[in-house]
Amino acid sequence: MHRVFSVSALLLAGFLGLGSASALAAESAPVTSANDSATLVTDRDAVGPDQHLRVGLRLQLKPGWHTYWINPGDAGDTPTLDVTADGGATGKGGPIHWPVPVRISEGGLMSYAYVNEATLPEDLVLKGSSGTTLHAHGEWLVCAQVCIPESGDFTLTLPASAQDAPEGAQAALFHKADAAMPVTSPFAASVSADGVLTLSGKGLSAASVSQAWFLPQDGGVIDQVADQKLHVSDGQLTLGLKFLKSAHRDKPLVGVVVLKDAAGQESPLQIEARPVGGAASAPAPVQADQASGAEVPTGAGWLRVLLFAFVGGLILNLMPCVFPVLAMKALSLAKMGGAGRGMQLQSALFYTIGVMGAFAALGIVMIGLRLAGSAAGWGFQFQSPGFVVGVCWLLFLMGLNLLGVFEVSAGRLGQVQTGGGRGGDMMTGLLAVIVATPCTAPFMGVAIAGALGGPPVMGVLVFLAMGLGLAFPYILVAGVPGVASRMPKPGAWMGILKQVLAFPLFATCVWLLWVAAIQRGVTFVALTAGGVVLLGFAGWIYGVGQRRSMLEGGRGTVAFCRVVAALCVVVCGAALAQGLRAAPAPVAAGAVEAGVEPFSEARLAELRAQGKPVFIDMTASWCITCMVNERVALDVPSVQEAFRSRGIVFLKGDWTNRNAAIAAFLKAHGRDGVPFYMYYAPHQEGVVLPQILTPGIVTSTIGK
């Protein structure tokens, strides 16, 4: 009897063991950490001929930890899973199907996340009739107070089945994930330009929907942490969303709308809302103050933007990067001291045409790039090393011209040294705009953001208003009777002043050489400096030909000198093109600065989650205003001691070269240029500082 019992027990244990093996066959060995456990799971324990299989990444998270959805939100990263099958049956996994996440709002940031446990499934269609081995690589980010990137390699072998294998022990995980999947919305969906998302159809009513919220499939479309004002009437539901300025409002809005009834039952609906022109006629539209940060101005708001643009252009006259060009205009004003008013007005008119034309062209380029999806911002052309070197060489030639190395006869295109002639006035205006763009004056942030976020026609008008502001002082001097006549009379002193004005241009060349060094390294600077020498020779030999022509009239010598000068210019252009094709070796500005960390959204989110104070400095080496602020307000002992005593982490974003992350951060805060400063006190919203800093402004802001 005892033997029979023992044999029965043994057989029972064997059956249980087989059952256990079968249950575990659909789940790989785990990859574990202190924060979670990850496995590869399948919905079947075996595979039949040409089997359709469901595979998934199963994450079992420790309390307090979470991972992310396809759109992680304002911070985080999207999980990935790459599955391949080899052996008797082969195949490759498709994209992940995403269950609806929960929303986690913390510290002014929104995350779309999974907590506790999540299975991220995908489909795998096998070809073949034998068993298979699955190989998978997954990557995911888990976050609590800190964020930790994790990854795992998984292997799972499934035996062959004579026919389609039935569902296995882990099929319940996939059923649970399916229950959390959004379904195609039965309601018509549209979204207006001002961010009102509308669902229309039978079944929508205040009795059936008590709460609703929208989860965008892509980031960078709406302010994800902003309130979404809900209004429900019979047959219609509206949600007030807050578009970001960088959002393409002419494209469908894709995502998930979650409807919640009075009993707490949630219904996630996959939508693709078609854009409609103008504001939706919703019964309860979004309040204006809800969209103040990212709304496009309308009506009186545009008048305010135009005024800011004009004042910003006016203040540009005081910026150090504009001084060399305006100094030359001061010389031309002095020459007009005894001229008639008609000549004065003509000079002002053509200078204004040059300024406003350049601003309009720059605005059209920026708006065009923005509509095409580029992250161009104010001063973007100085992110091109070729442009920086070209301006450096142009200013150097202008300096040689002012020193008298060569002359440009009146009326020719290049005559900008004294502003004489209509062409000279227009070219001076053009040059003033070129060298002004590294400086973002106060009041210009709102104007540029409005120009790039609104209709293209209004955007061009904003840039024209900035140009009018830059040209206005010259218009005032030329247009008001008696002002120009009080200028000093022309005389021998003007020749000396003309030569003195060459040296601010040479100083600007030195600054541009420094910018080129940061962008492309010392080899590129050597190329630029070599071009300066070659262009200096070109200017000198061109001047020799001019003087021979005036003294002797020798056409052959003049032609030879001009050909040599032209060849020098061609060689410079070819050398620059070759240098731009070479691999860059940039030297990051501030890479050796003590106590400074490079900016990244992930690092900012991590520091804010830890409750640490953070100061953000968005700067660029071509931004004179940025450099001045650093010297007079940031790199001073009192401010540095305040940072150290309060434990403030200093994050610097260097926009000298194109950087999409910095451009996106600027646009998210209503700016399209540098400098930009923001301070985050522990567990508080960020405070934006003025663009012109003093030590007192900085210490008072971080001391609040």
Disulfide bonds with the S-S distance in Angstrom:
Cys143-Cys147 2.07
Cys321-Cys439 1.93
Cys623-Cys626 2.35
